[in-house]
Amino acid sequence: MKNSSVFTTKILPVIKNRYIIAILAFLLWMTIFDENSFVSIYKTRQKLQALEKDKKYYTTEIANNKENLNELMSSMDNLEKFAREKYLMKRDNEDIFVFVEEVKK
């Protein structure tokens, strides 16, 4: 019987308080039902952080590629070296041998 008297004397008045009910309803609405809920704000911030990370990566890649392009276009020797290494290009009187290592299982 003591448990029911504690409920009626301490907990029931708090539950009946209209301000508490309004605050709980507001928090429930903001966490679950609203378009701009706390959950959607958290997800949006996570996406923003991922996009900023991608932006930083691509910005550095663009800078590196511009530097490589300027280096390639600065002399014909660099351009010829790049073409030979990356695309296996050759002169008319040359033969190219490509050695590929076998992967052992």
C-alpha positions as CSV (number, residue, x, y, z in Angstrom):
1,M,0.0,0.0,0.0
2,K,2.9,2.3,0.6
3,N,3.8,2.2,-3.2
4,S,0.4,3.5,-4.2
5,S,0.5,6.3,-1.7
6,V,3.9,7.4,-2.9
7,F,2.6,7.5,-6.5
8,T,-0.5,9.5,-5.5
9,T,1.3,11.9,-3.3
10,K,4.5,12.6,-5.2
11,I,4.3,11.5,-8.8
12,L,0.6,12.1,-9.7
13,P,0.8,15.9,-9.1
14,V,3.8,16.2,-11.3
15,I,2.1,14.3,-14.1
16,K,-1.0,16.5,-13.7
17,N,0.9,19.7,-13.9
18,R,0.0,21.3,-17.3
19,Y,3.5,22.9,-17.7
20,I,5.2,19.5,-17.4
21,I,2.8,18.0,-19.9
22,A,3.4,20.9,-22.3
23,I,7.2,20.6,-22.0
24,L,7.1,16.8,-22.5
25,A,4.8,17.2,-25.5
26,F,7.1,19.8,-27.0
27,L,10.2,17.7,-26.5
28,L,8.4,14.7,-28.0
29,W,7.3,16.7,-31.0
30,M,10.8,18.2,-31.5
31,T,12.6,14.8,-31.3
32,I,10.3,12.7,-33.4
33,F,7.6,14.4,-35.4
34,D,8.9,17.8,-36.6
35,E,10.5,18.3,-40.0
36,N,13.4,20.0,-38.2
37,S,13.7,17.5,-35.4
38,F,16.8,16.9,-33.4
39,V,17.4,13.7,-35.3
40,S,17.3,15.3,-38.7
41,I,19.5,18.1,-37.6
42,Y,22.1,15.6,-36.4
43,K,21.9,13.7,-39.7
44,T,22.3,16.9,-41.6
45,R,25.4,17.9,-39.6
46,Q,26.9,14.5,-40.2
47,K,26.4,14.9,-44.0
48,L,27.8,18.4,-43.8
49,Q,31.0,17.2,-42.1
50,A,31.4,14.4,-44.7
51,L,30.9,16.9,-47.6
52,E,33.5,19.3,-46.0
53,K,35.9,16.4,-45.8
54,D,35.3,15.6,-49.4
55,K,35.7,19.2,-50.4
56,K,39.1,19.4,-48.6
57,Y,40.2,16.2,-50.4
58,Y,39.2,17.3,-53.8
59,T,40.7,20.8,-53.3
60,T,44.1,19.2,-52.5
61,E,43.7,16.8,-55.5
62,I,43.0,19.7,-57.9
63,A,46.0,21.6,-56.6
64,N,48.2,18.5,-57.1
65,N,46.9,17.9,-60.6
66,K,47.4,21.5,-61.6
67,E,51.0,21.3,-60.3
68,N,51.6,18.0,-62.3
69,L,50.0,19.5,-65.4
70,N,52.3,22.6,-65.2
71,E,55.3,20.3,-64.7
72,L,54.3,18.2,-67.8
73,M,53.7,21.2,-70.0
74,S,57.0,22.9,-69.0
75,S,59.2,20.8,-71.2
76,M,58.9,18.1,-73.9
77,D,61.2,15.8,-71.9
78,N,58.8,15.6,-69.0
79,L,55.9,15.1,-71.4
80,E,57.7,12.3,-73.2
81,K,58.7,10.6,-69.9
82,F,55.0,10.8,-68.7
83,A,53.7,9.3,-72.0
84,R,56.3,6.5,-71.9
85,E,55.6,5.6,-68.2
86,K,51.8,5.9,-68.1
87,Y,50.7,5.0,-71.5
88,L,53.5,2.8,-72.8
89,M,54.1,5.0,-75.8
90,K,57.1,4.4,-77.9
91,R,59.0,5.8,-80.9
92,D,58.8,4.1,-84.3
93,N,62.1,2.3,-84.0
94,E,61.7,1.0,-80.4
95,D,60.2,-2.1,-78.8
96,I,58.6,-2.1,-75.4
97,F,58.8,-5.0,-73.0
98,V,56.5,-5.0,-70.0
99,F,57.3,-7.2,-67.1
100,V,54.4,-8.2,-64.8
101,E,55.0,-10.0,-61.5
102,E,52.8,-13.0,-60.9
103,V,50.9,-13.1,-57.7
104,K,51.5,-16.4,-55.8
105,K,48.5,-18.0,-54.3
